[in-house]
Amino acid sequence: MFTADSSSVAFATSALLHILTSASQFRLHDIPTMTSRILCFFTFTFFTLSVLRAQSTQPPFSCDSSNPSTKDYPFCETTLPISQRARDLVSRLTLDEKISQLVNSAPPIPRLGIPGYEWWSEALHGVANAGPGIHFNGNIKGATSFPQVILTAASFDAYQWYRIGQAIGKEARALYNAGQATGMTFWAPNINIFRDPRWGRGQETPGEDPLVTGRYAASFVKGVQGDSFEGGKIKGHLQASACCKHFTAYDLDNWKGINRFVFDARVTMQDLADTYQPPFKSCVEQGRASGLMCAYNRVNGVPSCADYNLLSKTARAQWGFRGYITSDCDAVSIIYDDQGYAKSPEDAVVDVLKAGLWYWLPLLLLGKNYSILDPFNLIGPPVKREPVGMDVNCGSYLLKHAKVAVEQKKLSESDIDKALHNLFSVRMRLGLFNGHPEGQLFGNIGPDQVCSQEHQILALEAARNGIVLLKNSARLLPLSKSKTKSLAVIGPNANSGQMLLGNYAGPPCRFVTPLQALQSYIKQTVYHPACDTVQCSSASVDSAVDVAQGADHVVLMMGLDQTQEREELDRTDLLLPGKQQELIIAVAKAAKNPVVLVLFSGGPVDISFAKNDKNIGSILWAGYPGEGGAVALAEIIFGDHNPGGRLPVTWYPQEFVKVPMTDMRMRPETSSGYPGRTYRFYKGQTVFEFGYGISYSKYSYELTAVSQNTLYLNQSSTMHIINNLDSVRSTLISELGTEFCEQNKCRARIGVKNHGEMAGKHPVLLFARQEKHGNGRPRKQLIGFQSVILGAGERAEIEFEVSPCEHLSRANEDGLLVMEEGRHFLVVEGDEYPISVVV
C-alpha cells in the first residue's frame, strides 16, 4: 500500500479530488450519495494510514491482504487467469475512471485501493531518470550505466546483450522494491534501423543491420523481463516490462526544417519487409516484449499510432503481440494539430484507439471484393477484424478528448475497455496486483543489486568488447607501459565524464574520465583540452603542439558529444566539428611519434584524412562507452585488453550528405545516381565498411564444411514459379511450407585461428550473397554472428545453422519473401562456399 509521508498526502488529496470531481459518474452499485462517499473515503484513508509501515520506502501496490475492503475483489485473486482479473477490474470502473487511465501518468483509484501508476520510465542502457517513473532521491543514488547501445552492438555478442538487459531489469526491480519507482514499464530498446549516418538518435540503436538489430531486441528484452536467454522461462510474469520503439520507419528527428512530427516516410513494401519491420518482428516473436511504442511519423500517409494495418493486423494478429501499445509523447495530439490527418481532436482519439479503422472502411464496404484494393493480400480479409489499436497516450490528449468522443458516439466505452484490458494485464503481469511484493517473485531483489560489483564489471566488459580499432600502422598500439615515460592527452573529450554516457542516461554508479584512466598508467601525463568544447570553434593549436612535442606519446581525445547529435538534433555533415581536424593534423605532425586518435561519437565521422595520415598511427572508435569506458579504453591503449569490436554501421564519406535524409529507399537507383543505403545496398565509396575492425591479433578463417551444397525446389501443383524481370525464376517462401524449410536447414562449420601473441575475443560474421546482382538484391546480407575467445596461437571451430528459407531468400517488390534459383554463397571474410538452388 502507501506510506504516511508526503507521497501519501499527495495520494489522499488526489483521491479526494477524484471522488469529488467524478461523483456523477459512479455506477448504481457504488456508494449512493456524495456524503457517504466522502465519509467512506476518510474511513478508508484513516484505516490505510493506520496500517502503514513507518519507513518511506514502500513500493506502490494493490490488493493489500490486510485491507478488508479490497482483498476479496476477483481482480486480486492470483489463482485466476490475468485476463479474467483484468476484465473484472475494468468492469468496476466508471467512465471517468477509465478515461483517466489512458495516459502515462495514471491517477490512483482510491475506492479500489489502486495507487497511481507511471507508464513512462527509461532504461536504454541503464535505469535512468529521463522519464518520471524513476527517481534517485532515496537510498539508491544511481544505477549502472552501460555503454550507449551503438557501442554495445559492436561486440556482436547476443549473450552479452542479454546479460546487460538482465542487469538493467534487476536494478529496475530493486528501485521499485525500494520505493523509488512509480512504474515498471521501461520504454527501451530503440530498435529503429540506423539508416542515415546523420541521424542524432542513431547512437541509441544497434546499428544498420536488421538481423543484428532484431537479435539485440530479443536478447535485451528477454533480459529485462526476467526470461532466460533461450526464452520461455517467465510464463507470463515480468521482472520489468520492456517496450520496443519506435514502430516504424522512424529515423529522422530534425533535418533542414523537416521534423519527426510532420515527416511522412514514404517506404516501399520491399523495404518494409526486409529492413524496417524485421527488428520489431523479432522483438515480438522471439523477445516476447510486453510493450510497443508507435512513432511520431507517418508511413505512406498514415500516422503510425493510427495505422490499423501496423498495430492490429501486423503486430497483434500476425506476430501475436500480447502487451500494451503506447504513443510517443504527444504523438496523438499531432495527428490533428500538426499532421492534419484527423478532422477533430475527437477523431484523433478514435483513430488511435481503433488504430485507423476508418482508413480501412472502404475494404469493409467492399466485403468479399476487398482484393480490388488489396491485390497481394497484404492486408487480408477485413470482415473478421476487431479494431484494437493503441492503448495509452504519453501526454494528456486522450484525457481531454476521449469523453467528448464517447458523447458524440464516435467512440464506444467498449473501445476504451479493450485498451484498459491490455494496460491492467501488463501491470498484473508485473505483480503489482498481488499484494505486498515481499515474498513474491522478484520481491527479494534489494538495493545491493544496484551498482553491484557484478554489474559494474559487466559495464567494463561491454566497453572493452565494443571499442573498435580502426587503424594500427606499424603496430603502434599497444603502447609499452615500461617504455612510455611521458604522455600528452589532448582534446575536448579527454576530461569529460558526462560525455561518456551518451543520451538517456541516469546518474552512474561512478565514472572515471579518460584522462584519469590514462594517468593511472603513466604518472607523467600532461593534459591540454585545446578546444573549450567539442564544437571547437577556436583551437589553441600552438600550445597543444608545444605539449605534444614534450611527450613520448600523444593521445588525442576528439569526436562528438550530445551538443552535436541527440534527439531532435540531426547532423548536417559528417566531418569533425569546427577546427578539430586542423588541430589533429598539427599535433600529429609535431609529435615525436605517430599519435593515437580516439573518437567518441554515436554516428559515423568522415576521418579520411586521419586514415591516410602517416603521422596518425592508430585510430580507436569508442562510441559513448558508459561508466566503465575510460578504464576500458586505457586498458586497450596499454595492452591489458585486446580489442575486438566491429563497426555496426557503414562509415560514409562527406559527399553522402548530398543524399536527402528524407529519402527512405534502401536500394540504389542507377538512373538518378542514388547510391542506396547501408552495406546491403550502398554502391559508393566508404571510409570504413560495416563489420570492419582490427585487433592486436591476426585471425584466419576457413569454411571447413557445409552439410548441404544443393537445394532442390520440387515443383508441386500448388507451387507457383515467378519469372523476375531479369529472367531469374523464384518461388514464394510461403508456398514452400514449414516442413520443407525445417528439413532443409544445414550446418556451416568455420575454423578460426588466432595468429597473434595475445588472447582475444573475436566476433565472426557470416554473410550470404547471390551470384546474380541487381534487381533489388542485397550485395550481401549478414545471416549469423558469434564471438569466440582464443588464446595466442589457438584454433577453434564454430558452427552456424543455415536456414535457406530465411537466409537465402529475399523480399520481392511486393514485400513477399522469395527464393531464387542460381548460385548463392556463404561468405566469411574472404572465404566463400557455394550453395546452388535448383528449380
PyMOL commands that set and color helices and strands:
alter all, ss='L'
color gray80, all
select helices_A, chain A and resi 6-21+23-25+34-50+74-76+82-91+95-100+110-112+149-153+158-177+202-204+210-225+269-276+278-285+304-306+308-318+333-337+345-353+357-372+397-407+413-429+447-449+453-466+473-475+498-501+514-519+541-549+580-590+608-611+629-637+654-658+678-681+733-743+804-807
alter helices_A, ss='H'
color red, helices_A
select strands_A, chain A and resi 105-106+117-118+185-186+241-247+254-255+258-259+264-265+291-294+298-299+302-303+324-327+468-472+487-490+525-528+553-559+595-600+616-621+699-706+710-712+721-723+729-732+746-754+760-770+781-790+795-802+809-811+817-820+822-828+831-838
alter strands_A, ss='S'
color yellow, strands_A
deselect
rebuild
show_as cartoon
